[in-house]
Amino acid sequence: AAFQRIEEVENKVKSFLTITREQAEAQARQVDKKIATGQPVGPLAGIPTAVKDNMCTEGIRTTCASKMLYNFIPPYTATAVARLAAADMVLVGKTNMDEFAMGSSTENSGFHLTYNPWDRERVPGGSSGGSAAAVAAGEALVALGSDTGGSIRQPASFCGVIGMKPTYGAVSRYGLVAYASSLDQIGPFTRDVTDMAHLLNVICGHDPLDSTSANLQHPDFTKFLINDIKGMKIGVPREYMADGIHPQVKERLREVIKKLTELGAYVEETSLPHTDYAMPAYYLIATAEASSNLARYDGVRYGLRVPDARDVVDMFMRSRSQGFGEEVKRRIMLGTYSLSAGYYDAYYLKALKVRTLIKQDFDRAFAKYDVLLSPTSPSPAFKIGEMVHDPIQMYLQDVCTIPVNLAGIPAISVPCGLVNRLPVGVQLMGKAFDEGTLLRVAYTLE
Ligand code: GLN
């Protein structure tokens, strides 16, 4: 059924960079065989799943939507994907994204655009736009994305699906191609909160192959789907309801607040005073880490290598010039600049200090509240081409999502109605490793 749907809509949506029909059919046959022979099957048996193309899949092309990796076939599989496979899911394909996850619209893909299934003149969001569009269009039941500054939550909001960025360290990053290692986290896209709980049960957990993965026992997340939030304390940071937020997005949020109050939660305004500094701190830290992480693409070890180079330096330079797109180059330059002698203390180190202040804002808020509530994105999906030539405007798309990555805490985007006939999401932010409480609240909003 998933492939039938892909045949019907993929030429209109273009969610995928690689469709893995053969492998999927082999996986599905294995599940059938297990069932026929009375063997136990995993909790995701037969579930058609799409995976963002920055997670390594053994034997299956993994490009990060970059010409630099157009021919890269990894010799191993990312832990998160391996865990899904062990749960008997069926991989239907690898999804389109902004090149190396840098962007908010999937327009920075080195290969093609992805179209928002709700309105093909609009972007699906990004950088995990392909995964969000695939789930929204019914080409996959669930998908994985990665979120460095909002890349799961914002496309979930734009496409009317649920997206979660788990706590930093909850899901192994082994095999996730690094963008900004201290911010990157893998998480699911689903159509409902119950599916989200099942996916988290499978992908969360310690991995000896990722030293930043947390060594703790995660609860059974389905236990939080209880439809009861009486007495829960919810804060709404006023900095997230500022002028840049579309008035109708604020209206949808007020409706959510009303509903939560009716269900017995205490909702009140609060403040995260350093929010304004999150954006500049993020773009210093993320680009600094990216400039270092992307140094490995030199034409020697992976992917693209230009022919007829004069010498090795010429080969490095021309391979990188040809392989990387505009936005990736911009970020490598920004990051290299802020890490260079004389600027390190003035920019990079300052940004790290600001990051601590932002984390402390959240610590103070969570001493008082169980969850925090905000819009996911300032507006519904924008038009293709509307922002792609204005990087700062594009960066501002992430004002509501970026602080969460800087603090390492979990957050979920849940659809909360329409604005101009387009879906928008509400963001719930939680304490570190308290994904369960986010699911509990999200469940009452479906
Ligand atoms: N849009 C943000 C950026 O371009 C976030 C991207 C992401 O979360 N991967 O950095």
Residues whose N, C-alpha, C, O or C-beta is under 5 A from the ligand:
A	BS01	LIG	A101 M102 G103 S104 S127 S146 D147 T148 G149 G150 S151 D398
